[in-house]
Amino acid sequence: MAFWAGGSPSIVDYFPSEDFYRCGYCKNESGSRSNGMWAHSMTVQDYQDLIDRGWRRSGKYVYKPVMNQTCCPQYTIRCRPLQFQPSKSHKKVLKKMLKFLAQGEVPKGSCEDEPMDSTMDDAVAGDFALINKLDIQCDLKTLSDDVKESLESKGKNSKKEEPQELLQSQDFVGEKLGSGEPSHSVKVHTVPKPGKGADLSKPPCRKAKEIRKERKRLKLMQQNPAGELEGFQAQGHPSSLFPPKAKSNQPKSLEDLIFESLPENASHKLEVRLVPVSFEDPEFKSSFSQSFSLYVKYQVAIHQDPPDECGKTEFTRFLCSSPLEAETPPNGPDCGYGSFHQQYWLDGKIIAVGVIDILPNCVSSVYLYYDPDYSFLSLGVYSALREIAFTRQLHEKTSQLSYYYMGFYIHSCPKMKYKGQYRPSDLLCPETYVWVPIEQCLPSLENSKYCRFNQDPEAVDEDRSTEPDRLQVFHKRAIMPYGVYKKQQKDPSEEAAVLQYASLVGQKCSERMLLFRN
């Protein structure tokens, strides 16, 4: 069936938002709202397209905040690893890790560090009851068998009513997503409000002495580009003020800082292992018990969760269950696409686990949990830098895989603003779904929690739903376009829900994914 390119289609069950619930960020008891769907299965390309429209997954539950209504708007943020340069604070974290590994040196003083999405998807905390209910009601095996049987019988014309329309083969050519980056960058200088932290729109601070020398150098170059510049250099000014003549003068890259060689008698050994999230994988299965124990220790110590709420069921549902179907195309990365645990082994023991999704265009950070005993290593920052370097590594084999998605950026929540420090980075416009450099977004966010970042008033969502009748529905063990399905329905609320779903997932996904209706 050309429509699904030989693979299984994504199958989702959509649930429109009905109520407001407690916000996990500002703790407003009735301030947060999102639409969601239960993903029985999902292709990596469909999920890539969904997160590029503001969706995000928590286990198999995929949700999209109602941005103009929720109390803490959550903007999808991505970093551009190919242009990423570690800041001074990033370098300190990497050097701290190297000193610990090489000499066993433990830094003095406390370290304030916020790992990626440490709130354990608190944005959907109010939907946990719904998720549990759906998990019980959805018979995944039966549904999977039904879909398989439907696909196998697609040529048998088993349905009597409108057989020509029940199964439509449509040739689909996957379009590579554009970067959505503006053709030019606008520098905006703003003063942060008291207590809001560093102004991300400004360049890093420089010493006054360096600035004076730089001005003097530029002045001399203007007066005499050749002779006086040489005289200035001969006066004893350091050569670092001039363009480097040799590669050795270049600052160390992120990889140089991470993979700096250690002495043979190093105090500790750190190993990072990429393990597919699957109980059929022997390495994942053998490390499950240790990984789960680490998760419980982290949740209790860092988030003060009661131990009885950190059971294997909860751990499996949110950090081990994934709707993503593993794919290993010949032009993809060697590890393939899908969901993974990136395990950090220190001297034979897991001290941190980064849950990530590897998708056609990006590495998406899902969650991180770590051993609180090693908080002094700033494992949240360290793991993020490792994941950025990992994205660059994957890009060498798969050129279109060139972004690192950090989940949601919440400007109104100080604990979540740290993600803007990984630059260059972009925020997703919640109305036109184009990417805008974060520096251009910050002034607007200082004035309003909810913002349309695309400054072109004529711009619209290019993938908006324009032909809802082409949306694919899975109903009564048959696959049919919505144009056929709606003729069998009399409930007006059903039509409203389906059309809302189409507008949220976009035209491309609505034609590829199967909307399960019971």
N, C-alpha and C positions, 0 to 999 in steps of 0.2 A: 504494500500500500504506500504509494509515493508520498502521501500526505504526512506520514510520520517517519519517513526516511528509514524504514526498516526497523525502527525501535518501538518501544511502548509509549503511548501518549501520557501526558500529565493528566491526572484525575483529581479534581478538587470539588469540595462541597462548600458553597459560599453561604455565609451567615451575616446579613447586614447588621450594623450596629443599632441597638435599641435603647441602650441606657448609657449614662455616664457612670464611671466607677472611680475608685480611689487611685490617685496618681502616685506612682512609685518615686517620683522625683521631688515634687513640692509637698507631697502628703495630703493634698486636697482630697477630701473624702468623695467628692463627686465632680471632679474637674477633668478627668481624662476620658477620651472616647476614641475608638478605633473600629474599623471593619475587619473581619477576618474570614479565613477559610481553612478547612481541614484538608491538607494535601495527602491523599492516599499514595500518590506517587508523583514525581515531578522530574522532568528533564533538566539538565544543567542550563540549557539555553533558555528555557522558559523562566527559570528562577533568575538568571542573569537579566532578562528583560523586565522581570517584576521588580527587582531591587533598583533598577534604573527608572522605576516609576514610584519609588518610595515604600515598597513592601519590604518586609523582613520576617525571618522565620524564628520561632521558638519551638524546637523539636519539629513536629510535623504541622504545627499551627502557624500559618502565615498571615500576618496582619499588616494593616496600613492605617496609621493614625489619621483621624479626621482633623487635618491641620488647622483649619480656620475655626475650630470649635474646642479643641483640647487645650487645657490650661498651659501645658508645656510643649509647644510645637517641636517635633523631632525631625530634623533635617538630615537626610542621608548625606554622609561625608565620605569623600575618597581622597587618598593621597596619591601623588604622582611619583612613584619610586624612582623612575629614571632620572628625574631632576632633583631628587631628595638629597639634601646635605644635612648631616647631623649637626644640631646646635651644640653650644658649649655644654649645656646640661646633659644632653644625650651622650656626649663624649665622656663626661664624668661617670655616667652610669656604666658605660662599656669598660672604662679603665678600672672602675671599682671591681667589676666582675673579673677582669684579668688579674688584678692584684690578689683577689681572693683565691682564684684558681692556682696562681703561681706560688704565692707565699702563705696562703691561708689567712691573709689579713682581713680582719673584720672591722669595718668603719665604725667610728664612734658617733654617738648621737642618733637621734631618730630620723627616719626618712619618710617623708610624706609622698606616697606614690599611689596613683589611681590606675588600676589595670583596666584593660579594655572591657567595657560593658560590665563593670563590677556589680551593677544593680540586678543582675540575674533576670534581665528582661522584666523589670518591675512595671514597665509600661503596660504589660498584659496581665499583671497580677490579678486584676479584677475578673479576667476571663478564665482563670484556672478551673473554676467549677464547670464552666462550659466545656473546656478542653477535656476534663475528666469524663464528663457526660458523653462527649463525642467519641472518646476513646473506647468507651464501653459499647455504645450503640453501633459503631461502624464495624461491620464484619469484613475486615480487610481481605481475608482469604477468599471469601465468597465473592466479593466484588471483583477481585483480581481474576478469579476463574470466569466470572461473567463476561468481563471485558475480553479475555483471551478467546472465549467461545464466540463472542460477537465478531471479533476480528477474523477468526478462522472461517466463520460462516458468511463472510461478507459477500461471497459470490454465489451463495445458494438461494438468495432471494426468499428467506424464510418468513418475512413479514408480508402480510397480505395488503396492509394499508400503505399506499403511496410508496411502493418499493423502490422506485427510481430515486427518491429523495432521501431514503433512510441512511444510506452510506454514500457519501460523496468523496471521491478522490480529487484532491486539489494539489497541484504541483506547488510546492512551497520552496522558495529560494531564500535561505537565511541571509538577512541583511546584516552586515557588520555595523554595529552601533557606532555612530559618530561620537567624537569626543565632546561635542557641544561647547567647546571652549570659544570665547569671544576672540575676534581677530586681533584685538589689542587689549592691553592691560591698563587699567586706570589706577593710579596711586591715590589713595585716600588717607589723609592723616586725621585721626580723631583722638580725643583725650578720653581714656577709660574712666568710668565712674569710680568713686572711691570703693575699694574692696572688691573690684571686679577683676583684678589681676593685670597682667601685662597687656599692652596694646599690640595685638597681633598684626596690625596694618603697618607697623613701623619696623625698620630693619633692626637687627641686634645692636645693642649698645657698643660704642667704641670708646677707647680712652682718648681724652683730650689731646694728649701728646701725639698720638698717632694721627689724629685729625689735622693738627698743626703741621706736621711733617708732610702729610698728603697735600695740603694746600700749597705749601712751599714748593713741593715737587712739581705740581701742576703749573704754578706761576712761572717757574724756571723753564719748563717745557714750552710755555707760550712765548717766552722771551727769546729763547734759543734752543730749539728742539734737540740740537746735537751737542755743541760745546759746553754750555752751562750745565746741562744735565750731567755730563761726565764730571764737571767740577763739583757739583753737588754730591755726587757719589764719592768723589775723592776726599771730601771733607770728613769722612768717617761715618757717614750715615749708613745704617744697615741696608744691605742689598735686598732685604725682604720687602722694601718699599717699591721695588721695581718689578716689572713683569718678569716672571721666572724664565730663566734660559735653559733650565734642565728639568727633567721630569721629577728629579729628586726633591725639588723645591715645592712641588705640588702638595697640598694638604692631603692627609690620609683619607682614603675612601672609607665608606661604611664597612665594606668587606675587610679592609686592612685592620680596622679597629676591632672587628668581631673575631677574625680568625688569626690574630697575631700569635706567632709561635710561642709556645710555653717551654720552659726548661724541662729537661728529662726528669728532674726530681721534683716536679710540680706537686704542690700539696693536694690538689684535687683534680678530678677528671670530670668534665661535663660533656655529655653526649645528647644530641637532639635527634629523636627518631620520629619519622612520619608514619603513622599507623592508620590504615583505613578503618572507619567506624563501621565495623561489621563483626558480628559474633562468629562468622565463618572464617574470619582471619585469625590464624593461630596466635600471632603476636598481640592482637587486641584482646583476645580471649584470655591469654595467660597473664596479662597485666591489668585485667579488669578489676580484680579485688583490691590491688594496691591503689589504682587510680580512684576507685570509689571511696576508699578510706581517706585519701587526700582531699577529695571533694567535701566530705563530711567535716573534716578538720577545718577546712577553709570557711565553709558556710557558718559553722558555729562560732569560730574565732573572729572572723572579719565582719560578718553580717548578723551575728547574734541570733541565728536561726535555732529553734529548738531541735535537738537531735532527732526527735521522732518525726520531724518534717523533712528530714534529709535521708529518706530511705532509698533503697535501690530502685524502687518504682519511679520515684521522682527524678532521680539521677539519670536513669535510662531514658525516660520520656523526654527530658529537656536537653540532654547533652550527648546521648548515644543514638536516639531515634532520629532519623532524617528521612525526608521524603525523596531526597535526590538519588536518582539512579546513577550508579557508577558507570562511567564511560571511558574507554581507552582508544580514542581514534588515533590513526597513524601520525597525524599532524599535531597531536596534542602533547602535553608534557609526559615525561616517562612515567610519572606516578598516576597519570590519568586524572579525570575530573570526578568530583564527588565530595563527600564529607570526610574529614580526617581529624585525628587527635595528634597534635605535635607535642610529644612528650619530652620533657627535660630531665634527663637522668644524671644525677650527681653522685659519683662514687657508687653506682649500682642501685640507686634509690630514686624514685620519681619525686621531684620537688615542685614541678609545675606542669600543667597541661593546657595548651592553647587549642581550643576547638575552632577549626577553620573549614570553610568551603572553598574548593578550587573550582572556579567557573571559567567559561571561555575567555572572558575579558579581565578577570581579576582574581585575587585572593581576598575572600571576605572573612573578617574576624567575627566570630560568633560569641566567644566567651573565653575567659581565662580563670583558672583556679590554681592556687599555689600553696605551698607549705608556709604558714605564718612564721615559722621559726627562721625563715630566710627572707623576711621582709626587708632586711638591711641591704639586700642586693637589688632592690627596686625592680622586681621581676616583671611588673606590669610594663614598665618602660622598656626593659631589656627584651621581653618577648615581642613587643611591637616592632622594635628595631630589627630583631631576627626575622620577623614575618615580612618586613619591607625588603630585607636583603634576599629572602626566599623568593619573593615576587620577582625581583630582578633576575634571579637565577632561572626561574621558569620562563621569563621573557626571552632568554637567550635561545631557547628551543622553540617556543611558541610566541611569535612576535606580537600577536594581538592581545596577549595576556600581559597587561602593562599597568594595572591599577591595584591599589590596596584599599579596600573598603573597611572603614572603621566603625560601621554601624550608624548610630545617630549622633548628631551634634545638637546639643540643647543649650542655646545661648543663655536662657533664663535660669539654668542650673549650673552654679559654679563648679560642681564636681565633674560635670561632663564637658566643660569648656576646654579641658586640657587637650582634647583631640585636635584642636585648631593649631597646636604647636608643632604638628608634623606637617611641614610645608615643603613644597607647594601643595595646596589642597583645594578642593572645590566643594561647594554645596549644591544640592539639587534643587532647582526651582520647583516649588510645589504645584505650579499651575501649567507650566510649559514643558517641564521635565528636561531642561537643558542644564548643563553644568556651568557654574559661575565661580570664578576665583573667590576664595573666602574673604580676601581683603576688600572686595567690592560689596560684599554682603554685610559686613560688620556695622557700618554706619546705619544702615536701615534697621538692623536688629537692635541697635541701641535705642531706637525710637519706638519700635513695635515688635512684639513677640512673633506675630505672623507677618511674613513678607513675601511678596512676589519678587524674585531676584532678577528675572529677565526684564530689562529696561525698555524693550521694544513693546509698545502698547498694542501693536498689531500682531505680535507673535501668538501662536496658539499651539496646543498639544498636537504635534504632527502625527501621532499614532492614536488619536482619539477614535472612539468607536463611531464609524460612519455607516456600517452595514451590519446592524445587530442580527439580522436574520441569518447571517453566515456563521454566527456563533455556534459552536458544537456542543450538543447536549447528549448525555448518556442517561437514558430513561427506559425502564422496563427491559433491560438487557439489549437495548438497541441504541445505536449511535445515529443521531439525526441533527440536522441544522435547526436552529431555533425557530426558523420560519415554519417548520413542520410541527415542532413541539407546541408552539403557542396556540395552534388550532385545536389542540386537545385540552387546553386549560381554560377554566372559567374564573379562576381566582385572580382578581386585579392586583393583589399584593404580590403575587408570583411574578407577574410581568414587571412590576416596579423593581423587584429584587434582581431579576436577571439583567435588566437594563443598567442598573447601578453597577453590578458586577462587570458588565461589558465596558462601562466607562472607566472603571478603576484599573482593569488589567490591560486595556488597550485592544486595538483591532487585531494585531498580530497574535497575541496570546489567546484571545477569545476564539480565533479560528484554529489554533493548534491544540489547546487544552480541552479536555472534556469536562463540562460542568455536570456533576452528578445530581440528578433530581429524583427524589423518591416519591 
